[in-house]
Amino acid sequence: MTIPSPADCLQYFRKQQTSMLDTIEQLVTIESPSDVKAAVDRLGTVLASRFSEIGGKVKVHASERFGNHLQIDFGSSRSSRKPILLLGHMDTVYPIGTIAKMPFRVSEGRVSGPGVLDMKGGIALALHVMEGLQGWSDGKLRNPVTVLLVSDEEVGSTSSRHITEKLARRASAVLVLEPAAGLKGAVKTARKGVGEYTMCVEGVAAHAGLDPQKGHSAILELSRQVLRLSEFANGNNGTTLNVGVARGGTRSNVVPAEAEAVIDVRITTKDAGEDLDRRLKSLQPFDPECKVVLEGGINRPPMERTRGVISLYEKAAQVAKQLDWDLEEASVGGGSDGNFTAALGIPTLDGLGAVGEGAHSTGEFILESELPRRAALLAGLISSL
């Protein structure tokens, strides 16, 4: 069968809107915080069943610490064409019990609930889009499609990164089901890289009243280092640093011998990240009697706006144009698993999930009216590749 035009796809998904909402409700009410493996696995079991029902071949990648990761393949494994990778995550930032205080709700066009935007709405879109594509093609997709849903994206993707990168290397393109940027529904063509460092300072303890001159304050040294760090931010290239946690000392009457700070860094290019890493690891103490040790590094490379990314965006914009929609693009400060795939040189387009606001907050919501249009965009993009 011929894949419908984007306009016909839109009409189809408008008729599917209630069904999509039912799926979103099912996914949202199965709480899945990153740190509760059994909870994420419950969601994974449901999704494995749902994707199997529409013809997907499910492979479970077992994980000891986090939930198991799901790989669902559509189309012939013997196809000469490279698969398209749809990338998402099942875990959320909300602890078990949040659903009682923040229940799934549809009101005045807004759909709310823990993880509805980031990113259970995106998973539901992928499920219904693949159901539509399977039906229209009689299960004989022009391009194989692999859906990868990981369980630890919100906590760094440490157990899933190698799976994501392995599947991405085989793919012709990666479409990331993270939320769109803003209520205009822009797709994301660039993301900052993310790093985390811990600065540990060792000083010399002393009695604050009797022998203060014998002490060398780790907290004072840390404070000086934090002021120095503020000079590393660069408004010209988008580099930012944030000391989000600082602690030290034991008692008010003891010159502190230990202090530490946790530093979040964001960079827009690989070169900027390497330069910042070099500068951070060359820091020297102000007080020669103190010792400064820096641990950590860049854990998500930046998603840069390469030619491959631009090409995917242009294809998506062409699909949107057929829906009388001027699809915008955006660069954002947060990272996603799309950072990993883009850094490999695989054309990657992010922000193809639901439209809404308030991710990671009690006000998280998506716009119900945008669901059919997002589904039509995703289906049309897959069909155009």
C-alpha positions in Angstrom: 0.0 0.0 0.0 1.0 3.6 -0.6 1.9 5.7 2.5 -0.7 8.5 2.7 0.2 12.2 2.2 1.0 14.2 5.2 -2.4 15.8 5.0 -4.1 12.4 4.9 -1.9 11.2 7.8 -3.1 14.2 9.8 -6.7 13.3 9.2 -5.9 9.7 10.2 -4.3 10.7 13.5 -7.0 13.2 14.3 -9.3 10.1 14.3 -6.8 8.4 16.5 -6.5 11.2 19.0 -8.6 9.6 21.7 -6.7 6.4 21.3 -3.4 8.3 21.7 -4.7 9.9 24.8 -5.6 6.5 26.2 -2.1 5.3 25.5 -0.5 8.3 27.2 -2.7 7.8 30.3 -1.6 4.1 30.4 2.0 5.1 30.3 1.8 8.0 32.7 0.0 6.0 35.4 2.8 3.4 35.4 5.3 5.3 37.4 8.9 4.8 36.3 11.6 6.7 38.2 15.1 6.0 37.0 16.2 4.6 40.3 13.5 2.0 40.8 14.3 -0.8 38.4 11.2 -2.9 39.1 9.0 0.1 38.2 10.7 0.9 34.9 10.6 -2.8 34.0 6.8 -2.8 34.6 6.5 -0.1 32.0 8.9 -1.9 29.7 6.8 -5.1 29.9 3.7 -3.1 28.9 5.5 -1.4 26.0 7.0 -4.6 24.8 3.5 -6.1 24.6 2.1 -3.0 22.8 4.8 -2.9 20.2 4.6 -6.6 19.7 0.9 -6.4 18.9 1.6 -4.1 15.9 4.3 -6.3 14.5 7.5 -5.2 16.2 10.2 -7.7 17.1 11.2 -7.0 20.7 14.7 -7.5 22.1 15.3 -6.8 25.7 18.7 -5.6 26.8 19.0 -6.6 30.4 20.4 -4.1 32.9 21.3 -5.0 36.5 21.1 -1.6 38.1 18.6 0.2 35.9 15.5 -1.0 34.1 15.9 -3.2 31.1 16.3 -1.4 27.7 13.9 -2.1 24.9 14.8 -2.5 21.2 11.9 -3.0 18.8 12.6 -3.7 15.2 10.2 -3.2 12.3 10.8 -4.3 8.7 13.0 -7.0 7.2 16.4 -7.6 8.8 17.6 -8.6 5.3 16.8 -5.2 3.8 19.7 -3.5 2.0 18.6 -0.2 3.4 19.9 1.1 6.7 17.3 1.4 9.5 15.9 4.6 10.9 16.4 4.8 14.7 13.7 6.3 16.8 15.2 7.1 20.2 13.5 7.6 23.5 13.5 6.8 27.2 11.1 5.3 29.7 12.4 6.7 32.9 11.2 9.9 34.6 12.5 12.2 37.4 9.4 11.7 39.6 9.5 9.4 42.7 7.0 6.6 43.3 3.8 8.1 44.7 3.9 11.3 42.6 0.9 10.1 40.6 -1.3 10.4 43.7 -0.4 14.1 44.1 -0.1 14.9 40.4 -2.7 12.6 38.7 -3.1 12.2 34.9 -5.6 14.8 33.9 -7.1 16.3 30.7 -8.4 19.8 31.2 -8.9 22.7 28.8 -6.8 21.1 26.1 -3.9 20.4 28.4 -2.8 16.8 29.4 -0.9 16.7 32.6 0.8 14.1 34.8 4.3 13.0 35.8 6.5 12.4 32.7 3.7 13.2 30.2 6.0 15.7 28.3 9.4 14.1 29.1 8.7 11.8 27.5 5.8 9.4 27.7 3.9 11.5 25.1 6.8 10.9 22.7 6.7 7.2 23.3 2.9 7.1 22.6 3.5 9.0 19.4 6.1 6.5 18.2 3.7 3.6 19.0 0.8 5.0 17.1 3.0 6.2 14.2 4.5 2.8 13.8 1.0 1.2 14.0 -0.1 3.5 11.1 3.0 2.9 9.0 2.7 -0.9 9.5 -0.9 -0.8 8.4 -0.4 1.4 5.4 2.6 -0.7 4.1 1.1 -4.1 5.0 4.1 -4.6 7.2 6.6 -4.0 4.4 8.2 -0.8 5.3 10.5 0.9 2.7 13.0 1.5 5.4 13.5 -0.7 8.5 12.8 1.1 11.7 14.3 0.4 15.1 12.7 1.9 18.2 15.1 2.1 21.2 13.6 3.0 24.6 16.2 3.2 27.4 15.7 3.3 31.1 18.4 5.6 32.4 18.4 8.8 30.3 17.5 11.1 33.2 20.5 9.9 35.2 23.2 10.0 32.5 22.6 6.9 30.3 25.5 5.1 31.8 24.1 1.6 31.1 22.4 2.4 27.8 24.9 4.6 26.0 26.8 1.7 24.3 23.5 0.3 23.0 22.4 3.6 21.7 25.7 4.2 19.9 25.9 0.7 18.5 22.4 1.0 16.9 23.1 4.5 15.8 26.2 3.4 13.8 24.0 1.1 11.8 21.3 3.7 11.1 20.8 6.2 8.3 19.2 8.7 10.7 18.2 9.2 14.3 14.9 10.7 15.2 14.7 11.6 18.9 11.3 11.5 20.6 12.2 14.2 23.3 9.7 17.1 23.7 9.6 19.9 21.2 11.1 23.3 22.1 8.4 25.6 23.3 4.7 25.8 22.5 5.4 26.5 18.9 6.7 23.0 18.5 10.2 23.7 17.2 12.4 20.7 16.6 15.9 20.8 18.1 18.9 21.0 15.8 21.5 21.7 18.4 22.0 20.9 22.1 24.7 21.8 24.5 27.1 19.2 25.7 26.9 18.4 29.4 29.6 17.7 32.0 29.9 17.3 35.7 33.0 17.9 37.9 33.6 17.5 41.6 36.3 19.8 43.1 37.7 18.4 46.3 39.9 20.7 48.5 42.1 19.4 51.3 43.3 21.9 53.8 44.8 21.8 57.3 42.6 21.6 60.4 43.2 23.6 63.5 41.4 25.0 66.5 39.6 28.1 65.4 40.1 29.9 68.7 43.5 28.6 70.0 45.5 28.0 66.9 43.7 29.6 63.9 47.1 30.6 62.3 48.1 26.9 62.1 45.0 26.1 60.0 44.5 26.4 56.2 40.8 26.6 55.4 39.5 24.3 52.7 36.3 26.3 52.6 38.3 29.5 52.0 40.3 27.9 49.2 37.1 26.4 47.7 35.5 29.9 47.8 38.4 31.4 45.9 38.3 28.6 43.3 34.6 29.1 42.8 35.2 32.8 42.0 37.9 31.7 39.6 35.5 29.3 37.9 33.0 32.2 37.2 35.7 33.6 34.9 35.6 30.4 32.7 32.1 31.1 31.4 32.2 32.4 27.9 29.2 34.3 26.5 30.7 34.3 23.0 30.8 30.5 22.6 28.0 29.6 25.0 30.1 27.9 27.7 28.5 28.0 31.1 29.5 26.7 34.6 27.3 26.4 37.6 28.5 25.4 41.1 25.2 23.8 42.2 26.5 22.1 45.4 29.1 23.2 47.9 29.9 21.7 51.3 32.7 21.5 53.8 33.9 21.6 57.3 32.8 19.7 60.4 32.2 22.3 63.2 32.2 26.0 63.5 35.2 26.0 65.9 37.4 24.0 63.6 39.3 25.4 60.6 37.9 23.1 57.9 40.3 20.5 56.4 37.9 19.4 53.7 35.5 21.0 51.2 34.0 20.1 47.9 31.9 21.6 45.1 29.9 19.9 42.3 30.1 21.8 39.0 27.7 21.6 36.0 29.2 22.7 32.7 27.6 23.2 29.3 29.4 23.6 26.0 28.3 24.1 22.4 31.2 22.5 20.6 33.6 19.6 21.1 36.6 22.0 20.9 35.1 24.2 23.6 34.6 21.2 25.8 38.2 20.1 25.4 39.5 23.6 26.1 37.4 23.9 29.3 38.4 20.4 30.5 42.1 21.3 30.1 41.7 24.6 32.0 39.7 23.0 34.8 42.2 20.2 35.3 45.1 22.7 35.4 43.8 24.7 38.3 46.3 25.4 41.1 45.5 26.2 44.8 45.7 29.8 46.0 47.0 28.6 49.3 50.1 26.4 48.7 49.2 24.4 51.9 45.9 23.3 50.3 45.5 20.6 47.8 42.9 20.9 45.0 41.8 17.8 43.1 39.2 17.8 40.2 37.3 14.7 39.1 34.8 14.2 36.4 34.4 15.4 32.8 32.1 15.9 29.8 29.6 13.1 29.9 27.4 14.2 27.0 29.1 15.6 23.9 27.3 18.6 22.2 24.8 18.0 19.5 26.2 20.3 16.8 24.2 21.7 13.9 26.0 19.8 11.2 25.0 19.3 7.5 23.4 16.0 8.4 21.3 17.6 11.1 20.3 20.5 8.7 19.3 18.0 6.0 16.9 16.2 8.4 15.5 19.5 9.5 14.9 20.6 5.9 13.1 17.3 5.2 10.9 17.7 8.3 10.2 21.3 7.3 9.0 20.1 3.9 6.6 17.6 5.5 5.3 20.4 7.8 4.8 22.7 4.9 2.4 20.2 3.4 0.5 20.6 6.7 0.4 24.4 6.3 2.9 24.7 9.1 6.1 26.7 9.3 8.3 24.3 11.4 10.9 26.2 13.4 14.2 24.9 14.8 15.8 25.6 18.1 19.1 25.2 20.0 18.8 24.3 23.6 21.0 24.0 26.7 19.8 20.6 27.9 21.3 17.3 26.7 19.6 14.1 25.5 20.7 10.8 24.1 20.6 12.5 20.7 23.9 14.1 21.8 25.6 10.7 21.6 24.3 9.9 18.1 25.0 13.3 16.7 28.6 13.2 18.0 29.1 10.0 16.0 28.3 11.9 12.8 24.9 10.2 12.3 22.3 12.7 11.1 20.1 13.4 14.2 17.0 15.4 14.7 15.7 16.0 18.2 12.4 17.4 19.7 10.1 15.2 17.6 7.9 14.3 20.6 5.0 16.1 22.2 4.5 19.9 22.6 4.1 21.3 26.0 6.0 22.9 28.9 7.0 22.3 32.5 9.2 19.3 32.2 10.5 17.9 35.5 8.0 20.1 37.4 4.6 19.8 39.0 3.1 21.8 36.2 4.3 19.5 33.4 1.8 19.3 30.5 1.3 18.6 26.8 -1.1 20.2 24.3 -3.8 17.6 23.3 -4.5 19.4 20.0 -0.9 19.0 18.8 -0.8 15.2 19.1 -2.2 14.5 15.6 0.1 17.1 13.9 3.2 15.7 15.7 2.3 12.2 14.7 1.7 13.2 11.1 5.1 15.0 11.1 6.9 11.9 12.4 5.2 9.6 10.0 5.9 11.8 7.1 9.5 12.3 8.0 10.1 8.5 8.4 8.4 8.0 5.0 10.5 10.6 3.3 13.9 9.2 4.3 
